[in-house]
């Protein structure tokens, strides 16, 4: 859930028939790796994001070395606060 929601990476358009590992990604290398891993293990990342709408975000930056986002849960019964940290 965290790798699907706490990321801005997206697959470049027009690659529906291309295997996941060969798809081009809009995002840095580490985000691309997380996106591909999540797509293969959890399913369609864009669907997960659509079902868990983002309310707020602190984007990743090299000073803070973390990214946080808050999402309405898929069942609309609560929230997800997800965080990605880099050392």
C-alpha positions as CSV (number, residue, x, y, z in Angstrom):
1,X,0.0,0.0,0.0
2,X,2.8,2.4,0.9
3,X,4.7,1.9,-2.3
4,X,1.6,2.4,-4.3
5,X,0.3,5.5,-2.5
6,X,3.5,7.3,-1.4
7,X,4.9,7.9,-4.8
8,X,4.5,10.2,-7.8
9,X,6.0,7.8,-10.3
10,X,3.8,6.8,-13.2
11,X,4.2,4.6,-16.3
12,X,4.6,6.6,-19.5
13,X,1.5,6.4,-21.7
14,X,0.9,4.0,-24.6
15,X,2.6,0.9,-23.0
16,X,-0.4,-1.3,-22.1
17,X,0.9,-4.3,-24.0
18,X,4.5,-3.9,-22.8
19,X,5.7,-6.2,-20.0
20,X,5.9,-4.3,-16.7
21,X,9.7,-4.6,-16.4
22,X,10.2,-3.1,-19.8
23,X,7.9,-0.1,-19.4
24,X,9.2,3.5,-19.3
25,X,8.5,5.4,-16.1
26,X,8.1,9.1,-15.3
27,X,10.0,9.3,-12.1
28,X,13.5,8.7,-10.7
29,X,15.2,5.3,-10.7
30,X,14.2,4.3,-7.1
31,X,10.6,5.3,-7.6
32,X,10.5,3.5,-11.0
33,X,11.8,0.3,-9.2
34,X,9.1,0.6,-6.5
35,X,6.4,1.2,-9.1
36,X,7.3,-1.8,-11.2
37,X,7.6,-4.0,-8.1
38,X,4.2,-2.9,-6.8
39,X,2.6,-3.3,-10.1
40,X,3.8,-6.9,-10.3
41,X,3.0,-7.9,-6.7
42,X,-0.1,-5.9,-5.7
43,X,-1.8,-5.2,-9.1
44,X,-2.6,-2.0,-11.0
45,X,-1.1,0.9,-9.0
46,X,-3.2,3.5,-10.7
47,X,-6.3,1.6,-9.7
48,X,-5.0,1.5,-6.1
49,X,-4.4,5.3,-6.2
50,X,-7.9,5.9,-7.6
51,X,-9.5,3.9,-4.8
52,X,-7.5,5.7,-2.1
53,X,-7.7,9.4,-3.0
54,X,-4.9,11.6,-1.8
55,X,-5.9,14.4,0.5
56,X,-2.5,15.9,1.3
57,X,1.2,15.4,0.7
58,X,4.6,16.5,1.7
59,X,6.7,15.6,-1.3
60,X,10.1,14.0,-1.0
61,X,13.1,16.4,-1.0
62,X,16.8,15.9,-0.3
63,X,16.8,18.0,2.9
64,X,14.0,16.2,4.7
65,X,14.7,12.8,3.1
66,X,11.1,11.6,3.5
67,X,7.7,11.8,1.8
68,X,4.3,11.7,3.5
69,X,0.8,11.5,2.1
70,X,-2.7,11.1,3.6
71,X,-5.4,9.2,1.7
72,X,-9.1,8.5,2.2
73,X,-9.3,4.7,2.6
74,X,-10.9,2.6,-0.2
75,X,-13.9,1.8,2.0
76,X,-14.3,5.5,2.9
77,X,-14.3,4.5,6.5
78,X,-10.9,6.0,7.5
79,X,-7.6,7.3,6.3
80,X,-4.1,6.0,5.4
81,X,-1.1,8.0,6.4
82,X,1.9,6.6,4.5
83,X,5.5,7.6,4.7
84,X,8.6,6.8,2.7
85,X,12.1,7.5,4.3
86,X,15.5,7.5,2.8
87,X,18.7,7.5,4.8
